[in-house]
Amino acid sequence: MRQLFIACLVVASTMLSQAQNRIQITPNEAQKRVTVTVDGKPFTAYIYPGPTVLKKPVLYPIQSAGGNLITRGWPLDPRPGERIDHPHHVGMWFNYGDVNGHDFWNNSNEVGPQHKGPFGTIVHTGIKSIKSGKDVGQLIVTADWLDKDGKAMLQETTTFEFRAGTNNRIIDRTTTLKALDKEVAFNDNKEGFIAFRLARQLEQPSTKPEVFTDAQGVATKVPVLDNAGVTGHYKSSEGVEGDAVWGTRAAWVKLNGTINGEALTLVLSDDPKNPGYPTYWHARGYGLFAANPLAPSVFSNNKEKPMNFTLQPGKDVTFHYRLLIQSGNVSDAALTTLIK
């Protein structure tokens, strides 16, 4: 009886803990992932399958409070009607197109001959801390940014904080990059910095074939797909809308759209303490939603001087960004309290 009583206490204690911790963070080393749930329902996962699958760790997939996937499935889990371009656009990620001459952005197992490299790879090195919680869950991870020879140039420490309300989900990412034994230069480059690839429904409707070029001037044809159910629309804190958001500075950009009847407002916001604030936006109508603070000369068509942000050996820099996924339409004024 005593053993049964103790067992019941353990079960009750576990159930109480889970009830109190609405946001559960659960590691699975065998699957190389850390799942995040809210009240037992999927929110996102930090995945680090390694360079044979992905050339960087990512958050994938990401779901809204209504249970809809806001990130594209392809190439890991293709869904009907998606574009199959840019295989390096997976989930939500953080990297850059020119770090000491190494391209971390375009690297993938499907990289085409148009991308010459040399390529860098970001490799997960450890989980420092996991904390589930009632109001916030926290995950702290480390990674190395490796050059073409596999030598670490940068040591990354990233803290993810996950929050959830009845009608929203929030991801705060704080990343510190530390230069190791050599100077590290982030040369002005269009491809960066924090980004995620949207589900087809959240793209902006397209009525004509589109061609985009990468940092090396190589053209990528993006075919026009069926626009049925495609509802996305960008707007920045400066009032710029649609495709015109690309290459402009703003404290935040929001995207409104609808998936399976759930109206959504997605907001990616910069932090005044970040280098290059307010950031330039590398946001494309075909579903790339990215902020890049490190390439003013590129985005301004050389009207601004190059930043060529540089870290001396042993020095570090910290960046913080917030992604808000809000069910329903949110006014610009109301965003003030949600994106702080």
C-alpha angles and dihedrals in degrees: 000000000000091000091048090049091051091047090052090050091052092050092046091048091050092049091048091050091050091047091051092045102063089172110060122189113194126182124211110186093182091058092036093232141108114212125211120203134177115211087342094306122116118263105161144310135228105225128189108172092160136248095300087068107019130010092217139022114262143180105250134202111005122198134196126234086263091057097253122140110241095182127076116257100212130125097017099035110007120209126197116273098019125136112249098210133118101024089197090067100094124154114305118332146165123220144107142239101230121031109157086334094309121125109222094163103062098037115122139130088259096050111149128226090256088074106072101182141163086215130210126210130208113215125193110236105178155329111252100181143359124192125174117198151171097249103013138018121204133205124182118192138170133216141172125230104219129200124224090279094052095255118139116246098170136025113214128203115184130185117199118194117192121199132179138191130178091273105020148053125205131196119192115191120192113181127183118195118197123193112226124203098332139050111268121208125195097203116205105277133157094224109088179291132190111357149154134195116233131226114258093255090060096052118103113258112262125206101180140037111276132205124196128186129215128223090281093053094253113149123232117195112218109197122220113252132194106293094208107130093004105133111154124136129175126216128172133211086255093059096254113143142197121352089345088077089078113100096012130114121243140150090233143357124209129199123202123200145130132245121186091340094310111123109216138193114197117190127185111191135193124221122235089228093059120103111257095023123202090043128221115244125236093189118149130192092231090070109279109130109185142151120209119182097170105070111061094149092054097047094042093048089245094308087120125050119255114267097203088182110215136194120201119221111289094011125116143198131204129214127189127193135170128210115198119194106190126181108226132020116303124200120232090246093053091053091071094080095038100054100044 
